[in-house]
Amino acid sequence: MRLALLLSALTLFGACKDETVTGYGGDDATWTLQSLDGRPFGARATLIFPEEGQIAGQAPCNSYSGQQTAPYPWFATTGIAATKRACPELADETRYFAALAEMTLVEVVGDILILSNDTGREMIFSAAE
C-alpha cells in the first residue's frame, strides 16, 4: 500500500513539472547569442524564458516575445511579436528571427544554451553575467 501511495505521489509531482526548456535550466539566465551557424554574431541579441512556455528578448533592433511550448529537448516558436524600430543592424535582426524560427532542438549545458535543427543550423548562446 505504501508503495502504491509513493508511486501515485511521484506521478502527480512528475505531471506538474515544466517540460519546456524553462524546467531544464533555461529560465536561469539572459542568454546572449554568440554565434550563428558557426560564425560570430556581430550584433547583440538576447533570449530569455520568463515563464513556462514563453520566450522574450532583445533582437539587434527590437524587443520581442512569443511562445515556446515544445517539451525539452524540442524547441518550436510560435506567435513571435516584435516592436517595429529601424536601426543599422536590421539585416542582422532579420537573420536572427529567421534562424530562431528554424530551430527544433534545445540543449542547456551550464552557462551555454544551444539551439539547432536537423539541417545543421546552430545558434549558440551564453548566459549573460
C-alpha positions in Angstrom: 0.0 0.0 0.0 2.8 2.4 0.9 4.5 1.7 -2.5 1.2 2.5 -4.3 0.9 5.8 -2.5 4.5 6.7 -3.2 4.2 5.9 -6.9 1.0 7.9 -7.1 2.6 10.9 -5.4 5.7 10.7 -7.7 3.4 10.5 -10.7 1.4 13.5 -9.6 4.6 15.6 -8.9 6.1 14.5 -12.2 3.0 15.6 -14.1 3.3 19.1 -12.6 6.9 19.6 -13.8 7.5 22.1 -16.5 8.6 20.1 -19.5 9.7 23.0 -21.6 13.2 24.5 -21.6 12.3 26.6 -18.5 12.1 23.4 -16.5 15.6 22.3 -17.5 17.6 25.4 -16.5 16.8 27.7 -19.4 15.0 30.2 -17.2 18.0 31.0 -15.0 19.7 33.5 -17.3 19.5 36.1 -20.0 21.1 34.2 -23.0 23.2 36.3 -25.4 23.8 35.0 -28.9 27.5 34.3 -29.5 27.4 32.5 -32.9 25.0 31.7 -35.7 25.9 28.7 -37.9 29.5 28.6 -36.7 30.2 32.3 -37.2 30.3 35.0 -34.6 27.2 37.1 -34.4 28.3 40.7 -34.6 25.2 42.3 -33.3 23.6 41.9 -29.8 20.6 39.6 -29.4 19.3 38.0 -26.3 16.8 35.3 -25.4 15.0 34.8 -22.1 12.4 32.3 -20.8 10.4 34.5 -18.5 7.9 31.7 -17.6 6.8 28.3 -18.8 6.1 28.3 -22.5 7.2 31.9 -23.1 10.2 33.4 -24.7 11.3 37.1 -25.0 14.4 39.1 -25.6 16.1 41.9 -27.4 16.9 41.4 -31.1 19.5 43.7 -32.6 16.9 46.5 -33.1 13.6 45.4 -31.4 12.3 43.7 -28.3 10.2 40.6 -29.0 8.1 37.9 -27.3 6.4 34.7 -28.2 5.6 31.1 -27.2 7.8 28.0 -26.9 5.7 25.1 -25.7 7.5 22.1 -27.1 8.8 19.6 -24.5 12.5 19.6 -23.8 14.7 18.9 -25.8 12.5 20.0 -28.6 12.1 23.7 -29.5 9.4 25.4 -31.5 8.5 29.1 -31.5 5.1 30.5 -32.4 3.4 33.9 -32.2 6.6 35.9 -32.3 5.8 39.6 -32.0 8.3 42.4 -32.1 8.4 46.2 -31.9 9.0 48.0 -35.2 12.1 50.2 -34.8 14.6 50.5 -37.6 18.3 50.5 -36.9 21.6 49.8 -38.8 21.5 46.2 -37.7 18.1 45.4 -39.3 19.7 42.8 -41.6 21.2 41.0 -38.6 17.8 41.1 -36.9 16.2 39.5 -39.9 18.8 36.7 -39.9 18.3 36.2 -36.1 14.5 35.9 -36.4 14.7 33.6 -39.4 17.2 31.3 -37.6 15.2 31.3 -34.4 12.1 30.2 -36.4 14.1 27.2 -37.9 15.4 25.8 -34.6 13.9 22.5 -33.5 16.2 21.3 -30.6 17.5 23.0 -27.4 20.2 22.0 -25.0 21.2 23.7 -21.8 24.7 22.8 -20.6 25.7 25.0 -17.7 26.0 28.6 -19.0 25.6 27.6 -22.6 22.4 27.2 -24.5 22.4 25.6 -27.9 19.6 25.8 -30.4 19.9 23.6 -33.5 18.0 21.7 -36.2 18.4 18.6 -38.3 19.8 20.5 -41.3 22.9 21.6 -39.3 21.9 25.1 -38.4 23.0 26.2 -34.9 22.7 29.1 -32.5 25.0 29.2 -29.5 24.1 31.5 -26.6 25.9 32.1 -23.4 24.5 33.2 -20.0 24.9 36.9 -19.5 26.9 37.9 -16.5 
